[in-house]
């Protein structure tokens, strides 16, 4: 049954609705849509850029692509410095809620004292604190396995130096930020460091990279450097030097090995040294690259220069005779004397016996200007052309200020100073028939041209004289090697102390070359303050020279130039290396 | 009228396909990233191993082992037999 009610007809419901009301509603709704449309247009057209940027800020990230630092290698490609992954551990102190036991374990893993760790984590205002920089990878993995909240790791690399203290002064080291601080690491920072790249990416909510926003800038890795150093020679020279310094209870020592033909530095070592990987409590004495930064009066090792200059001027020949008796000579009120007075000596014997009087008699026949020019050309008073931090120029005063006695003392090595490196470099003029070769710390392949200092016949004659020094009757018989002919000059000087000379502190050194006929290497050795009885250069430095030369020439594959009595190995003798 | 319907459907379909392709491309990109990271990791591991190899062969260590464990001694010309290679002979 149905019943219909006609409400419309009900007078109660018959509302007298005005027409404007419905029109108003329609207009309001239309306006609403218009606002929405306007907003949409604003967001998508006018303000589009702003909103896109805001969106990007929330999802796009710029990632840095670190460049890896170039490796440093020796002349045969053996690595002297390389990178190993070394993550750094950091924390947000506020978020850390580890138990004391966990903290103790963390401290043990990082090798940090527990109180120090607690102190670092105590400051809750900080939002970032390094706990330990550059831990090894296994340690970082163990720390990650602890699963502590608020502890994070950041990837990084650190430098490793496999040759340790032997090459420390050459290679130097880079700091925790991978910036070179010393040695080659500092000198060639630009080439080694490279340039970091970057990429702009979009990350999703899980932090995964899902899209590259624009072209990435690839990192430019640092270049590998190949040094002229031969790590075997370097090691050997360092080892011999160290043994000698310890044996003679000396304060320090240096050794420089140069390739006479190419001017390359084959080895450069100092003792005391340091381990570049563990730089804790380093002292200046350990860090100093003495061969380049320390200057000293070269003493008798200067005599060959004065004598060769006299020969170059045509004043004497190697067999000319000079009267050195009575072993004393007075110039301008000062007396120069020989430690062991001799009589009539040939020029060669003046070198062999290291006679001050004989040298001075020759040197005084030179003009100060000539002598100054000769010394300056050989590199004295000039900064060595080697890109090394702290390399010094030594001291060679301008010739106009020389008094006669000063010219005399300079001829036998007092009153001017040089570093061991300069001195060794200067000796390349004798090794190379009279020209000075430019030195290089990087491996060179092209032939180099030297600058002529002496006439070749005089340089060759001087080589023969230098050989006499190491033979019976000379001052450095301990410089002899088995199988190779050597030549060189000893030097023993009193150390300067304040304004005068110390009576008991000496410096013994030896600079020489080998083999005599066609020299391949020039080696300089300096022992500072030997205090175990012997202090002459011929006693303390010459043996280091001999052993270094012996091994270096063998490693270079130079055949012996002297007859050797073969030893039959039936009863092996414990031989010092 | 019918054409409009077809076109609407086509637009819808293409839009949905676009979303799918975008999703797929991101997924693949993540995969690529992962593979790249793996490659880098292996490269680093390779370098570390190389470095370790080098550390095992430092002159210091070689010298020590040769002298102490293997009882070797340094060569001198006195205990070396030098052979001259004739001109034209193969080395």
Interface residues (C-beta under 8 A of the other chain):
Chain A: X78 X79 X82 X83 X84 X85 X137 X160 X162 X163 X164 X166 X204 X208 X209 X210 X211 X212 X231 X232 X235 X236 X239 X482 X483 X484 X550 X551 X554 X559 X560 X564 X565 X566 X567 X569 X572 X574 X575 X577
Chain B: X25 X26 X29 X30 X33 X44 X47 X48 X50 X51 X54 X55 X58 X59 X60 X63 X67 X71 X73 X74 X75 X76 X77 X78 X79 X81 X82
